[in-house]
Amino acid sequence: MLAISSTVETVTVNPGNIAKDNKEKVAKKLSEIFKLDYETVLKKVTKRSSIETIVKQVEKEKTDELRKWMEENNILTGINIDEDTKRYYPNSCLASQIIGFCGSDNQGLDGIEAKYEDELKGEKGSIERHTDARGREIGNEGENYVPAVDGNDLILTIDLNIQSIVEKYLEEACIDNKCTDGGNVIVMNPQNGDILAMATYPSYNLNEPFEPYTDDLKQNWNNMTVQDKTTALQAVWRNKAIADTYEPGSVFKLITASAALEEGITDTDNKGEFCCTGGIEVAGVRIKCWRYYRPHGSESLRKALMNSCNPVFIGLGQKLGVETYYSYLEKFKLLEITGIDLPGEAGSIFLKKDKVGPVELATISFGQRFEITPIQLVTAVSAIANGGTSIKPRVVKQIINSKTNEITDIPVEKNKTVISKETSEKVLSMMESVVSEGTGKNAKVAGYRIGGKTGTSEDGVNTNKYVTSFLGVAPIENPQVVVLVTLYNPTGEGGHQGGGVAAPVGGEIFSEILPYLEVNQTEEVEKVEEVNTPDVLGKSLEEAENILKENGLDVVYEKDGEEVDKGNTYVEEQTPKAGIIVNKGSKIYLK
């Protein structure tokens, strides 16, 4: 359960029905119970209006305190306590940018909550009665109660455990590599378009979406202007995986390679077909290879992809030509939005076809001087992974009618064939070589056949900022997941190259989600003893550590200061959750 509606209560007053002698007393008590400003409450209680809202969506224990006080003080009219609902998110920060949140009136403001507002909101109930301007009943008809109708339930494609795994490793990567602008990860099933996880760092608490979400913001919050607060909140609400564009860098060479193979321009293993001399001249402009100081020399296409050699892919782009190259951009759905069922999706930024000259085509061929969104890239590579068919990504897979319990399946939307199955298999084979021997070797996971491609690009012109990424596919023999890791402006000691910074994150994610998805290992590996993660929620940190260590597990926990009183500090969250099977020696993260 990711989002539910719980019963709360709303307190209103009819000022005209509160005796003059009681107004100050009522205002004082209301402000005390609900921790409100007394002067503001007094203005509402003394106002000449039929009804004023004092507080919305409060827990019943608070309103019970008010009921008891009203009875003790014989105040029977003028204060109304009505049942209401409040949106509650049991997992707090998990998948926050996907789920979104609701406003004070329970209207969806972001994410799934906003996109599927009409399905989720249901129909309001009402109490119909005849009253005068002071709220006093007229006539003897009494009240007519019209019950509310619950909204429909949504079943998401998101897998809670995969989402938890992804968020854990993304946060670690952004902190360890000092990614000043955060990062995101998408995990997609290329066979049906299901988004199994989509994480953005930093995230925020869905139950407190308007509160500061970092230590720096918490310290400065009271000194910030309203505009600055709004800007900070909107930045963390933003789902970068679908709303922000970036230069994909060398990951995009997969698209160039696919088009060249499909057009019969080259093949994977023509020995010595290409030669890297450290750069290539295009229309009088010399474009360097990233390893211009030690050229790659003689290469096949496979070697060129393993080495991420720019000149080879520039040459392929030249042979394809602008017209043909852009036809593949269209086929891979890179010139339009994917249509994923989330709000705020951005489109790609490419030069118009008739404006593309030789230099522009050259830079596009190796992934620079244009921008796409992470979801567009994952969707395009999913077509390579599934045998050549373009597929629409989705987050909601079923809708359950609240009245009838009838289940409506959201259909999988497959589009036309982009490349042949033969081309798909060739590209996957080369991607496997990238991970086994090339720039993506830090993403290797023992026992599994994984393919991938690393990428590094500038984040804008002359900004001295970089975007580093890794895109992986597994298992190569029958791809079940495509994983894209994107890290924005890593400034840590590890540098900013995709192979050194993003690929290890992809490997860590694969190492947990492939066993969880019960993907069979294709190679014999040394058997590691597995254990069932014990439940340590609610236990003291001291007790939790003992239990986990007895099970052969390592403990990692958040701490505000240097010293922690382990006997009087209690566990609120654990990742992985209880019952998940992990290898002995795995880290269990406690909060």
C-alpha positions as CSV (number, residue, x, y, z in Angstrom):
1,M,0.0,0.0,0.0
2,L,1.6,3.3,-1.2
3,A,-1.2,5.8,-0.6
4,I,-4.4,5.5,1.5
5,S,-7.1,7.7,2.9
6,S,-7.5,7.7,6.6
7,T,-10.4,9.1,8.6
8,V,-9.8,12.5,10.3
9,E,-12.0,15.4,11.4
10,T,-12.5,19.0,10.6
11,V,-13.6,21.7,13.1
12,T,-15.7,24.6,12.1
13,V,-17.7,27.3,14.0
14,N,-21.0,29.1,13.4
15,P,-20.1,32.4,15.2
16,G,-23.7,33.5,15.5
17,N,-24.5,30.4,17.5
18,I,-21.8,31.0,20.1
19,A,-22.9,33.1,23.1
20,K,-21.1,36.4,23.4
21,D,-19.8,35.5,26.9
22,N,-18.3,32.3,25.6
23,K,-16.4,33.6,22.5
24,E,-13.1,34.4,24.2
25,K,-13.2,31.1,26.1
26,V,-14.0,29.1,22.9
27,A,-11.2,30.9,21.0
28,K,-8.7,30.2,23.8
29,K,-9.5,26.5,24.0
30,L,-9.5,26.0,20.2
31,S,-6.0,27.7,20.0
32,E,-4.7,25.6,22.9
33,I,-5.9,22.2,21.6
34,F,-4.9,22.7,18.0
35,K,-1.8,24.9,18.7
36,L,-3.2,27.9,16.7
37,D,-2.7,31.6,17.0
38,Y,-5.2,32.9,19.6
39,E,-5.9,36.2,17.9
40,T,-6.5,34.6,14.5
41,V,-9.0,32.1,16.1
42,L,-10.7,34.9,18.0
43,K,-11.3,36.9,14.8
44,K,-13.0,33.8,13.3
45,V,-15.2,33.2,16.4
46,T,-16.3,36.8,16.6
47,K,-16.8,37.3,12.8
48,R,-20.3,38.0,11.4
49,S,-20.5,35.0,9.1
50,S,-22.4,31.7,9.0
51,I,-19.4,29.4,9.1
52,E,-15.6,29.6,9.7
53,T,-13.1,26.8,9.4
54,I,-10.8,26.5,12.4
55,V,-8.7,23.4,11.5
56,K,-8.8,20.7,8.9
57,Q,-7.8,17.0,8.9
58,V,-6.9,16.6,12.6
59,E,-6.6,13.3,14.4
60,K,-9.6,12.1,16.4
61,E,-7.8,12.2,19.8
62,K,-7.6,16.0,19.4
63,T,-11.3,16.4,18.5
64,D,-12.3,14.0,21.4
65,E,-10.5,16.4,23.7
66,L,-12.6,19.2,22.3
67,R,-15.8,17.2,22.7
68,K,-15.0,16.5,26.3
69,W,-14.4,20.2,27.0
70,M,-17.6,21.3,25.2
71,E,-19.6,18.8,27.4
72,E,-17.9,20.0,30.6
73,N,-18.6,23.7,29.7
74,N,-22.1,23.0,28.4
75,I,-21.3,24.5,25.0
76,L,-23.6,22.5,22.8
77,T,-24.0,24.8,19.7
78,G,-21.7,26.8,17.4
79,I,-18.8,24.3,17.2
80,N,-19.1,21.6,14.6
81,I,-16.9,18.5,14.3
82,D,-17.3,16.7,11.0
83,E,-15.7,13.6,9.7
84,D,-13.1,14.1,6.9
85,T,-10.4,12.1,5.1
86,K,-6.7,12.7,4.9
87,R,-4.2,11.2,2.5
88,Y,-1.6,9.2,4.2
89,Y,1.6,7.6,2.7
90,P,2.8,4.6,4.8
91,N,6.3,4.6,3.3
92,S,7.0,8.4,3.7
93,C,9.7,9.2,1.2
94,L,9.5,6.1,-1.0
95,A,8.8,6.8,-4.7
96,S,7.8,10.4,-3.7
97,Q,8.2,11.9,-7.2
98,I,6.1,9.2,-8.7
99,I,3.2,9.1,-6.2
100,G,2.9,12.8,-5.7
101,F,0.7,14.3,-2.9
102,C,-2.6,16.0,-2.2
103,G,-3.5,19.5,-1.1
104,S,-5.5,20.4,2.0
105,D,-8.8,19.5,0.2
106,N,-7.4,16.1,-0.8
107,Q,-7.0,17.2,-4.5
108,G,-4.1,15.6,-6.2
109,L,-1.3,18.1,-6.8
110,D,1.5,16.0,-8.3
111,G,2.5,12.6,-9.6
112,I,0.0,9.8,-9.8
113,E,-2.3,11.7,-7.3
114,A,-2.7,14.5,-9.9
115,K,-2.6,12.4,-13.1
116,Y,-5.3,10.0,-11.9
117,E,-7.3,12.5,-9.8
118,D,-10.6,11.6,-11.5
119,E,-10.2,7.9,-10.8
120,L,-9.0,8.4,-7.2
121,K,-11.2,11.2,-5.8
122,G,-14.6,9.4,-5.7
123,E,-17.8,11.4,-5.0
124,K,-18.3,13.6,-2.0
125,G,-21.1,12.9,0.5
126,S,-23.4,15.5,1.9
127,I,-25.9,16.4,4.5
128,E,-28.9,18.3,3.2
129,R,-31.0,20.4,5.5
130,H,-32.9,23.7,5.5
131,T,-31.3,26.5,7.6
132,D,-31.5,30.2,8.0
133,A,-28.5,32.6,7.6
134,R,-27.4,31.9,11.2
135,G,-27.3,28.1,10.6
136,R,-30.5,27.4,12.5
137,E,-32.8,24.7,11.2
138,I,-36.0,25.7,9.4
139,G,-39.0,23.4,9.2
140,N,-39.4,19.7,10.3
141,E,-37.8,17.9,7.3
142,G,-34.7,17.1,9.3
143,E,-31.5,16.0,7.6
144,N,-31.0,14.0,4.4
145,Y,-27.7,12.1,4.5
146,V,-26.1,11.4,1.1
147,P,-23.2,8.9,1.6
148,A,-19.8,9.5,-0.1
149,V,-18.6,7.1,-2.8
150,D,-15.0,5.9,-2.5
151,G,-12.6,6.6,-5.4
152,N,-11.2,3.7,-7.4
153,D,-8.0,1.8,-6.4
154,L,-4.9,1.9,-8.7
155,I,-2.4,-0.9,-8.9
156,L,1.1,0.3,-10.0
157,T,3.8,-1.4,-11.9
158,I,6.3,-0.2,-9.2
159,D,7.8,-3.1,-7.2
160,L,8.2,-1.9,-3.6
161,N,11.4,-3.9,-3.0
162,I,13.1,-2.9,-6.3
163,Q,12.2,0.7,-5.6
164,S,13.7,0.4,-2.1
165,I,16.9,-1.2,-3.5
166,V,17.2,1.5,-6.1
167,E,16.7,4.4,-3.7
168,K,19.3,3.0,-1.3
169,Y,22.0,2.8,-3.9
170,L,21.1,6.1,-5.6
171,E,21.3,8.0,-2.3
172,E,24.7,6.3,-1.5
173,A,26.0,7.2,-5.0
174,C,24.9,10.8,-4.8
175,I,26.5,11.3,-1.3
176,D,29.7,9.4,-2.0
177,N,30.3,11.1,-5.3
178,K,29.1,14.5,-4.1
179,C,26.5,14.9,-6.9
180,T,25.6,18.5,-6.4
181,D,22.5,18.3,-8.6
182,G,21.3,14.8,-7.4
183,G,20.5,11.9,-9.7
184,N,17.9,9.4,-10.8
185,V,17.5,5.7,-11.7
186,I,14.9,4.0,-13.8
187,V,14.3,0.3,-13.9
188,M,12.0,-0.8,-16.8
189,N,10.8,-4.2,-18.0
190,P,11.5,-4.0,-21.8
191,Q,9.0,-6.7,-22.6
192,N,5.9,-4.8,-21.4
193,G,6.9,-1.3,-20.6
194,D,6.3,-1.7,-16.8
195,I,8.3,0.8,-14.7
196,L,9.5,-1.4,-11.8
197,A,11.3,1.5,-10.1
198,M,11.8,5.2,-10.7
199,A,13.8,7.2,-8.1
200,T,15.0,10.7,-7.9
201,Y,17.5,12.0,-5.3
202,P,16.9,13.9,-3.1
203,S,13.4,12.8,-2.2
204,Y,10.9,14.2,0.3
205,N,8.4,13.1,2.8
206,L,5.0,12.7,1.1
207,N,3.2,13.3,4.5
208,E,5.0,16.6,4.8
209,P,5.5,17.9,1.2
210,F,5.7,21.6,2.2
211,E,8.4,21.1,4.9
212,P,12.2,21.5,4.3
213,Y,13.8,18.2,3.3
214,T,17.6,18.8,3.9
215,D,19.5,19.8,7.0
216,D,20.6,23.0,5.3
217,L,17.1,24.0,4.4
218,K,15.9,23.2,7.9
219,Q,18.5,25.5,9.4
220,N,17.7,28.4,7.0
221,W,14.0,27.9,6.4
222,N,12.7,30.7,8.7
223,N,15.0,33.2,7.1
224,M,14.0,32.3,3.5
225,T,11.5,34.3,1.4
226,V,8.3,32.7,0.3
227,Q,9.6,32.6,-3.3
228,D,12.9,30.9,-2.2
229,K,10.9,28.3,-0.2
230,T,8.6,27.6,-3.2
231,T,11.6,27.2,-5.6
232,A,13.3,24.8,-3.2
233,L,10.1,22.7,-2.8
234,Q,9.4,22.6,-6.5
235,A,12.9,21.4,-7.2
236,V,12.5,18.3,-5.0
237,W,8.9,17.6,-6.2
238,R,10.2,17.5,-9.8
239,N,10.6,14.1,-11.3
240,K,13.9,14.5,-13.1
241,A,13.6,11.2,-14.8
242,I,10.8,12.5,-17.0
243,A,10.8,16.3,-16.6
244,D,14.5,17.2,-17.2
245,T,16.5,16.8,-20.4
246,Y,20.2,16.2,-20.6
247,E,22.9,15.2,-23.1
248,P,23.1,11.4,-23.0
249,G,26.7,11.2,-24.1
250,S,28.2,7.9,-25.3
251,V,25.2,5.8,-24.2
252,F,23.6,7.2,-27.4
253,K,26.1,5.3,-29.5
254,L,23.8,2.3,-29.0
255,I,21.3,4.1,-31.3
256,T,23.9,4.9,-33.9
257,A,25.2,1.3,-33.8
258,S,21.6,-0.1,-34.2
259,A,20.9,2.2,-37.2
260,A,24.2,1.3,-38.9
261,L,23.7,-2.4,-38.4
262,E,20.1,-2.3,-39.6
263,E,21.1,-0.4,-42.7
264,G,23.9,-2.9,-43.5
265,I,26.6,-0.3,-43.3
266,T,28.8,-2.4,-41.0
267,D,28.8,-5.5,-38.9
268,T,29.9,-6.3,-35.4
269,D,33.3,-8.0,-35.9
270,N,34.9,-6.9,-39.1
271,K,38.4,-6.9,-37.9
272,G,40.3,-3.6,-38.6
273,E,37.3,-2.0,-40.4
274,F,37.9,1.3,-38.4
275,C,41.0,3.1,-37.3
276,C,41.1,5.7,-34.5
277,T,43.9,8.2,-34.9
278,G,42.8,10.3,-32.0
279,G,40.3,12.4,-33.9
280,I,38.4,13.0,-37.1
281,E,38.1,16.1,-39.3
282,V,34.5,17.1,-40.2
283,A,33.8,20.2,-42.4
284,G,37.2,21.7,-41.3
285,V,36.6,21.0,-37.6
286,R,38.7,18.4,-35.8
287,I,36.6,16.4,-33.3
288,K,38.7,14.5,-30.8
289,C,38.3,11.1,-29.4
290,W,38.1,11.1,-25.6
291,R,41.4,9.2,-25.7
292,Y,43.0,11.4,-28.3
293,Y,46.4,11.2,-26.4
294,R,46.6,7.4,-26.9
295,P,44.5,6.6,-30.0
296,H,42.6,3.3,-30.1
297,G,44.1,2.3,-33.5
298,S,42.6,-0.5,-35.5
299,E,39.0,-1.5,-34.3
300,S,35.9,-3.5,-35.2
301,L,32.5,-2.0,-34.3
302,R,32.4,-4.2,-31.2
303,K,35.8,-2.9,-30.1
304,A,34.7,0.7,-30.9
305,L,31.7,0.3,-28.6
306,M,33.8,-1.3,-25.9
307,N,36.3,1.6,-26.1
308,S,33.5,4.2,-26.6
309,C,35.5,5.6,-29.5
310,N,33.9,8.8,-30.9
311,P,35.5,8.9,-34.4
312,V,34.0,5.5,-35.4
313,F,30.5,6.6,-34.5
314,I,31.0,10.0,-36.3
315,G,31.9,8.0,-39.4
316,L,28.9,5.8,-39.1
317,G,26.7,8.9,-38.8
318,Q,28.2,10.3,-41.9
319,K,27.5,7.1,-43.8
320,L,23.9,7.1,-42.6
321,G,23.3,10.7,-43.5
322,V,20.9,13.2,-41.9
323,E,17.7,11.8,-43.6
324,T,18.2,8.2,-42.6
325,Y,19.6,9.1,-39.1
326,Y,16.5,11.2,-38.3
327,S,14.2,8.4,-39.6
328,Y,15.7,6.2,-36.8
329,L,15.3,9.0,-34.2
330,E,11.6,8.9,-35.2
331,K,11.4,5.1,-35.0
332,F,13.0,5.0,-31.6
333,K,10.4,7.7,-30.5
334,L,13.1,10.1,-29.6
335,L,11.5,13.1,-31.3
336,E,8.3,12.9,-29.2
337,I,7.4,12.3,-25.6
338,T,6.9,8.7,-24.5
339,G,3.4,9.3,-23.2
340,I,4.1,7.8,-19.8
341,D,1.2,8.2,-17.4
342,L,2.8,10.8,-15.2
343,P,2.4,14.6,-15.3
344,G,5.1,17.0,-16.5
345,E,6.9,14.9,-19.2
346,A,9.3,17.0,-21.2
347,G,10.2,16.4,-24.9
348,S,13.6,16.1,-26.5
349,I,15.6,19.0,-27.9
350,F,17.0,18.3,-31.4
351,L,17.9,20.6,-34.2
352,K,15.3,20.5,-37.0
353,K,16.4,18.1,-39.7
354,D,16.9,20.9,-42.3
355,K,19.3,22.7,-39.9
356,V,21.6,19.8,-39.4
357,G,25.0,20.1,-41.1
358,P,28.0,17.8,-41.1
359,V,29.3,19.0,-37.7
360,E,25.9,18.7,-36.0
361,L,25.3,15.2,-37.4
362,A,28.8,14.2,-36.1
363,T,28.1,15.4,-32.5
364,I,24.6,13.8,-32.5
365,S,26.2,10.5,-33.6
366,F,28.2,10.2,-30.3
367,G,25.5,11.7,-28.1
368,Q,26.2,15.4,-27.7
369,R,24.7,18.8,-28.5
370,F,21.1,17.6,-28.2
371,E,19.0,16.7,-25.1
372,I,16.6,13.9,-24.2
373,T,15.0,12.8,-21.0
374,P,16.1,9.6,-19.1
375,I,12.7,8.0,-19.8
376,Q,13.1,8.5,-23.5
377,L,16.5,6.8,-23.5
378,V,15.3,3.9,-21.4
379,T,12.3,3.5,-23.8
380,A,14.5,3.6,-26.9
381,V,17.0,1.0,-25.5
382,S,14.1,-1.2,-24.4
383,A,13.2,-1.6,-28.1
384,I,16.8,-2.9,-28.6
385,A,16.4,-5.2,-25.6
386,N,13.1,-6.8,-26.5
387,G,14.0,-7.8,-30.0
388,G,13.2,-4.6,-31.9
389,T,9.7,-3.4,-30.9
390,S,9.0,0.1,-29.5
391,I,6.9,0.0,-26.4
392,K,5.1,2.6,-24.3
393,P,6.2,2.9,-20.6
394,R,3.5,2.7,-18.0
395,V,3.2,3.2,-14.2
396,V,-0.4,2.1,-13.6
397,K,-1.4,-1.4,-14.7
398,Q,-4.8,-1.9,-13.2
399,I,-7.8,0.1,-11.9
400,I,-10.2,-1.5,-9.4
401,N,-13.7,-0.1,-9.3
402,S,-14.7,0.8,-5.7
403,K,-18.4,-0.1,-6.2
404,T,-18.1,-3.4,-8.1
405,N,-14.5,-4.5,-7.4
406,E,-14.3,-5.0,-11.2
407,I,-10.6,-4.9,-12.4
408,T,-9.7,-3.1,-15.6
409,D,-6.3,-3.9,-17.0
410,I,-4.4,-1.1,-18.6
411,P,-3.2,-2.6,-21.9
412,V,0.5,-2.9,-22.9
413,E,1.0,-0.6,-25.9
414,K,3.5,-1.9,-28.4
415,N,4.3,0.2,-31.5
416,K,5.9,-0.7,-34.8
417,T,9.2,-2.6,-35.2
418,V,12.2,-0.3,-35.0
419,I,15.0,-2.8,-35.8
420,S,15.1,-6.5,-36.7
421,K,15.6,-9.2,-34.1
422,E,19.0,-10.0,-35.7
423,T,20.1,-6.4,-35.2
424,S,18.8,-6.4,-31.6
425,E,20.8,-9.6,-30.8
426,K,24.0,-8.1,-32.4
427,V,23.7,-4.9,-30.3
428,L,23.0,-6.9,-27.1
429,S,26.1,-9.0,-27.8
430,M,28.2,-5.9,-28.1
431,M,26.7,-4.4,-25.0
432,E,27.7,-7.6,-23.1
433,S,31.3,-7.1,-24.3
434,V,31.2,-3.5,-23.0
435,V,30.5,-4.9,-19.5
436,S,32.8,-8.0,-19.7
437,E,35.8,-6.2,-21.1
438,G,35.1,-2.6,-21.9
439,T,34.3,0.7,-20.2
440,G,31.3,-0.9,-18.3
441,K,33.3,-3.6,-16.5
442,N,32.5,-2.1,-13.1
443,A,28.9,-3.2,-13.6
444,K,29.8,-7.0,-13.7
445,V,27.8,-9.3,-11.5
446,A,29.1,-12.8,-11.0
447,G,26.8,-15.5,-12.5
448,Y,24.8,-13.1,-14.7
449,R,25.2,-12.0,-18.4
450,I,24.8,-8.2,-18.3
451,G,25.1,-5.8,-21.1
452,G,25.6,-2.0,-20.8
453,K,27.0,1.3,-22.0
454,T,28.5,4.1,-20.1
455,G,28.2,7.8,-20.8
456,T,29.7,11.1,-19.8
457,S,28.6,14.5,-21.1
458,E,28.8,18.2,-20.3
459,D,25.8,19.6,-18.5
460,G,25.3,22.7,-20.6
461,V,28.0,24.7,-22.4
462,N,31.0,26.0,-20.4
463,T,29.4,25.1,-17.1
464,N,32.3,22.8,-15.9
465,K,29.5,20.4,-14.9
466,Y,29.1,16.9,-16.1
467,V,26.3,14.2,-16.3
468,T,27.6,10.7,-15.9
469,S,25.5,7.6,-16.7
470,F,25.3,3.9,-17.1
471,L,22.6,2.0,-19.0
472,G,22.4,-1.8,-18.4
473,V,20.4,-4.7,-19.7
474,A,20.0,-8.1,-18.1
475,P,20.0,-10.9,-18.6
476,I,21.4,-10.7,-22.1
477,E,19.9,-14.1,-23.2
478,N,16.4,-12.9,-22.3
479,P,16.3,-9.3,-21.1
480,Q,13.9,-8.7,-18.2
481,V,15.2,-5.3,-17.0
482,V,16.7,-2.1,-18.4
483,V,18.4,0.0,-15.8
484,L,19.5,3.6,-16.3
485,V,21.6,5.4,-13.7
486,T,22.1,9.2,-14.2
487,L,24.2,11.2,-11.8
488,Y,24.3,15.0,-12.1
489,N,27.6,16.9,-11.5
490,P,29.6,14.3,-9.5
491,T,32.4,16.3,-7.8
492,G,33.9,13.6,-5.6
493,E,37.3,12.0,-5.7
494,G,36.1,9.3,-8.1
495,G,35.8,11.8,-10.9
496,H,32.9,12.1,-13.4
497,Q,33.4,9.3,-15.9
498,G,30.5,6.9,-16.4
499,G,32.6,3.8,-16.2
500,G,34.1,4.8,-12.8
501,V,31.1,6.5,-11.2
502,A,27.8,5.3,-12.6
503,A,28.6,1.7,-13.7
504,P,29.4,0.5,-10.2
505,V,25.9,1.7,-9.1
506,G,24.3,-0.3,-11.9
507,G,26.2,-3.3,-10.8
508,E,25.1,-3.0,-7.2
509,I,21.4,-2.6,-8.3
510,F,21.7,-5.7,-10.6
511,S,23.3,-7.7,-7.9
512,E,20.2,-7.4,-5.7
513,I,17.3,-7.2,-8.2
514,L,18.3,-10.1,-10.4
515,P,18.2,-12.6,-7.6
516,Y,15.0,-11.0,-6.3
517,L,13.4,-11.4,-9.7
518,E,14.6,-15.1,-9.7
519,V,16.6,-14.6,-12.8
520,N,18.6,-17.8,-13.3
521,Q,22.4,-17.6,-13.1
522,T,24.1,-18.7,-16.3
523,E,27.5,-19.2,-14.8
524,E,28.7,-21.3,-11.9
525,V,29.7,-19.0,-9.0
526,E,30.9,-19.7,-5.5
527,K,27.8,-20.4,-3.4
528,V,27.2,-17.7,-0.8
529,E,25.1,-18.6,2.2
530,E,21.7,-16.8,2.2
531,V,19.7,-15.6,5.1
532,N,16.1,-14.3,5.7
533,T,16.3,-10.7,6.8
534,P,14.9,-10.5,10.4
535,D,12.4,-7.9,11.5
536,V,14.0,-5.3,13.8
537,L,11.4,-2.5,13.5
538,G,10.6,-1.0,16.9
539,K,13.6,-2.6,18.6
540,S,16.4,-0.6,20.2
541,L,19.5,-0.1,18.0
542,E,21.5,-2.2,20.5
543,E,19.1,-5.1,20.2
544,A,18.7,-4.7,16.4
545,E,22.5,-4.8,15.9
546,N,22.8,-8.0,18.0
547,I,20.0,-9.7,16.0
548,L,21.4,-8.8,12.6
549,K,25.0,-9.7,13.5
550,E,23.8,-13.1,14.8
551,N,22.4,-13.6,11.3
552,G,25.7,-12.7,9.7
553,L,24.5,-9.3,8.4
554,D,26.3,-5.9,8.6
555,V,24.5,-2.9,10.1
556,V,24.5,0.7,8.7
557,Y,22.5,3.4,10.4
558,E,21.9,7.1,10.2
559,K,23.2,9.2,13.1
560,D,22.8,12.9,13.8
561,G,25.8,13.2,16.1
562,E,28.9,11.3,16.9
563,E,27.5,9.5,19.9
564,V,24.3,7.4,19.8
565,D,22.6,6.0,22.9
566,K,22.0,2.6,21.3
567,G,19.8,1.3,24.2
568,N,17.3,4.2,23.9
569,T,17.4,4.7,20.1
570,Y,14.8,2.7,18.2
571,V,14.5,1.5,14.6
572,E,11.8,3.2,12.5
573,E,12.7,1.8,9.1
574,Q,14.9,-1.0,7.7
575,T,16.1,-1.7,4.1
576,P,15.8,-4.4,2.9
577,K,12.5,-5.1,4.7
578,A,11.9,-8.2,6.9
579,G,11.5,-11.4,5.0
580,I,13.7,-10.5,2.0
581,I,16.4,-13.2,1.3
582,V,19.9,-11.7,1.1
583,N,23.5,-13.0,1.1
584,K,25.3,-13.3,4.4
585,G,27.5,-10.3,4.9
586,S,24.9,-7.9,3.2
587,K,24.4,-4.5,4.6
588,I,21.1,-3.8,6.4
589,Y,20.3,0.0,6.5
590,L,18.5,1.2,9.6
591,K,16.8,4.6,10.2
